Amino acid sequence: MLSFKIKIKIFVSIVLIHVATLLWCQKKIEYIPPLDIPISLSGTFGEPRSTHFHSGIDIKTQGKEGWDVKSILPGNVGRIRISLGGYGKTLYIDHHNQISTVYAHLKKFAPKIEAYIKSLQYEKESYTLQQFPKKGELSIKAGEIIGYSGNTGSSSGPHLHFEIRETKTQKPLNPLLFNIPVEDTQRPQIQKLFLFYPKKDMILTHYEQVSINKLNDSTYHTPIVNSLGKMGFGLQMFDRQDLSYSKNGIYRAKVFVNGKPIVHFQYDQLDFSDSEKLFINIDYPHFKKEKNKIQKLFFQNQKPLTFMKSMSEEGILNVKLGKSYQVRVVIEDFSGNASCIEMIINGAKKKINHKSLEGKLIDPKLDYNLPMNDKKVYFPKKTFFKNAIIQIEEGNNTLSIGPNLFPFNNPYEIHFNSNEEDTLKQRQTFIAKKTEKKISFLPTKLDKGNWKTKVKDMGNFTLVRDSVSPKISPYNFKPKQWLSKFKYLKLTISDDLSGIKSYRGTINGQWVLFEYEPKRKLLTYDFSDKVFKQTQHELELEVKDNVGNKSVYKTIFYRKYNLN
């Protein structure tokens, strides 16, 4: 009989061999880059955007659309989504090593996927769609072309948004961990340094900028800082790679005090819930006022975000009278290029002018129903992360809510009373957010004589009536024109106030698929989708805006039936 100790040794040896084999196999996996062109980034993993932490990398496509997009590994298409905003045309592939990849803003899918999804679009009579193919229904080889790069959805220019996720949890992983080739010999750049002075009894955190001087390619110094009490650090910073001029996010940040680390951020993995707390990590008042981001290297009164590897005392330094502290802030990119700030903080008395605000105190633990003459604002519990001060001004047909200094956890409600009895005018009326440049439609419901909407921002709000129907115009043809040599039929649609909600097109009474590009206000029908044997064709397009105004465009065109 083997002794218990020998059995344990054998078991441990087997486990170690198994783990080593897995690691060896993992290293042998060859990941094929999703594009054949040199990888140039316009966005890095984890970088803070205006509404979220970036969950992938954005690969530049040289200002063009139509590059071959390839699967980095063999697998099966697990999800296909087509939306007007967001990721636009998106493909999700599940692979055999428990990871999934995401390819977004595609112009179109590869032929076999395009045929699969187009048949569903015709079946459901809808351009926008989400489908989850069964395993094996759309199998993919490593390096197989799965689509073509584009600019669909909420993309501001042609590029490929690429993600790698854990299949089981759908948590995004940094794609650069998977040997995506990016040339990078440049150090991250530090633009500005800020000191934050959090105080328990103050609603707003006071902060001030500290001047920095660049000593050499990698090191910045500051004058000696004399201060006292609790403080945290914040940076404006960016990183560039060799083939890109874009100001991207960093990979890692660390803060050392007297040689000991108190903060360590590292963007290896995210959770989509991290974005809910974006403006706890990014200073909200500064972002709203200056339109740029200060990333805080401390995190108070909240559970740490996924990329926060370690924090001591929430990343806050408590400076004591008469003590001296050597502080070193280091930022790095994925290739290990680094820059740092070195500073000395002496514990000395300093007057800090914390700002006080006037207005209504909103405690996130309570509900607040704030009625006015013919309007109402309702703040439910947990609207804000912590106490906020609100100022509300009511006008004849307007409501001003501010100051916009406090990040939102959840939306709140705005109500306008309705004295309108005309049902058509009721339907055409909505609550809008108004700025100097534009009026933005807000989804509005009429409930018990009140128009109401939910918002997650402050500003000026007003009631607007939209009585004008959308506009429809032919783009690449004229009525009664012969279109036998045309591959596509194109029209433009637009609505200047509430915006386009839906459209429906038919040819000879049959529904046809018009692809919609909102940025170009363009609808496109591919003549190869359907075969019509007659020569004269009747086109009908119906377009509705967000308050139900409808336009119908009818015309006739001619096209010969082609047997080929």
Beta strands, then each sheet from edge to edge (+ up, - down):
strand 1: 41-43
strand 2: 57-60
strand 3: 68-70
strand 4: 75-82
strand 5: 89-95
strand 6: 99-109
strand 7: 129-131
strand 8: 139-140
strand 9: 145-149
strand 10: 159-166
strand 11: 172-173
strand 12: 189-197
strand 13: 206-210
strand 14: 213-214
strand 15: 219-221
strand 16: 225-227
strand 17: 229-238
strand 18: 252-257
strand 19: 260-266
strand 20: 295-296
strand 21: 308-311
strand 22: 317-319
strand 23: 324-332
strand 24: 338-347
strand 25: 360-362
strand 26: 368-371
strand 27: 375-379
strand 28: 388-394
strand 29: 398-402
strand 30: 412-417
strand 31: 429-434
strand 32: 439-441
strand 33: 445-447
strand 34: 450-455
strand 35: 459-465
strand 36: 471-474
strand 37: 488-494
strand 38: 500-507
strand 39: 510-512
strand 40: 514-517
strand 41: 522-526
strand 42: 536-545
strand 43: 550-558
sheet 1: 1+ 2- 10+ 6- 5+ 4- 7+
sheet 2: 1+ 2- 10+ 11-
sheet 3: 1+ 2- 10+ 6- 9+ 3-
sheet 4: 1+ 2- 10+ 6- 5+ 4- 8+
sheet 5: 13+ 12- 17+ 20-
sheet 6: 13+ 12- 17+ 22-
sheet 7: 14+ 15- 24- 16-
sheet 8: 14+ 15- 24- 23+ 18- 19+ 21-
sheet 9: 25+ 28- 29+ 35- 31+ 32-
sheet 10: 26+ 27- 30+ 34- 33+
sheet 11: 36+ 37- 41+ 40-
sheet 12: 39+ 38- 42+ 43-
end
